[in-house]
Amino acid sequence: MGYLTISPALFLILALTLYPVAYSIWLSLLEKHSFFPQERFIGLENYLYLWTDAEFWSSLWLGVVYSAWTILFQVILGVVAALILNETFVGRGLVRAIVLFPYMIPTIVAVILWKWLLNDTYGVVNYWLFAFGIVRDPISWLGADHIMLSVIVMSIWQFFPFVLLSILARLQTIPPELYEAAKVDGASAISRFIHITLPQIRGILFVVILLRSIWMFTKFDTVWLMGEGAGAGRFIRTLPVYAYMRTLTYYQAGLGAALAVIMFAILIVCTVFYFRLFREEADIG
């Protein structure tokens, strides 16, 4: 009876999780067209090809750069904003609502907004840089030299509210008596943060960093929409974008599946290492 009761949940796990992973692994061993039924078993040839593919290594490096910088500043900005919004001041509710706005809007809207802001002809960013005399010539923010910086800044702006919301929720559960006792003992604001706030939020920080790492490393829509039509898409071609192009631009479903399996393996290895490195925080989280 117990197995019968949990069988619907097990079926959903098999159908929605394990089967797609297993099929992707099998597909990565084939030379298969994305639309036509032709397929041929080639074993590990797709992986051997990617090992010598310069574009694969470039995409892997760009993905690491993109995810590392966005995660770092999302966490820093999110924690700082959460500490500020945890204080009492006039208009706090309104400010909290405004700060959450970037995370609530659709990605396509955010990309259109930032492409308008960063346009080298009529963009607001270049206008203000001219107005303050910082630059004399317009900067092509969506060009080859600056598009990675642009997509990183946009991603930080769009996704740091997730960190803010998570940390703020945890801050509101910390007993205020801890801070009052520390103030009586003469502890400064920095000391209170190091010895009270940071130990209290390290569990949720562990989870937030893990989730943001997985989501940013596999982020597709933001990178694709920023690069598509900008003329410099190959300079932000991360692994998810490269896998999509191999599958639906070059019609090489086998290579696309191999890229997906490689991303999956990278995330599994990094997650295991992350849990081992921060074992104590994992137990708290």
C-alpha angles and dihedrals in degrees: 000000000000093000090046090053095053095039094096091055091046090050091052091049091050094045099043103031119015098038096052091048092048092046091049090053091049092046090052088063093058136077096227136163114231095233110013121072096240112122137157130189109241102162114213097350093110090056092045089051092050090049088063095035111110091197091058093054091045091052091048091051093046090049092052092048093047096046096041096052095041093049093047095053095037089058095044095045093041094051093046092048091047091052091051095046091048089066122086117252139138113283095015093140092053092048091050090053093048093048091054092052098091092056093049100053120086116264093241090057091049091050093049090049094051094044087056093047093048099042109132093218106043104000121136093227094059090042092059093042087056092044093055093042094242094130134021099197126046115262117229097224091177093047128101096272099051110020094097090052090048095051091045092052092046092049092049090051093047101045108030091087088071089061091043093052094047095048094042091054090053094045091057091059095056110107109248089217089076092060093043091053091048092051090051089053089052098251115164124230091260092050091049090052094048098043102032114017100039096050089047095052100037092095094055090041088057091055095041094051091048093051095043090049092054094044097045095045089053096038110135113156099057095046094043095048093046093049099038110097093359094103094234102068094128090064090064097033100137124183096271090052092046091050090051092050093048090051104039104019102038092025092227101141093172093056091043090053091048090054090050091050091049091052090048091050092048091052093047093051094045092047093051090047090047092053091048093047093050099031094147093051089048090057091049092046 
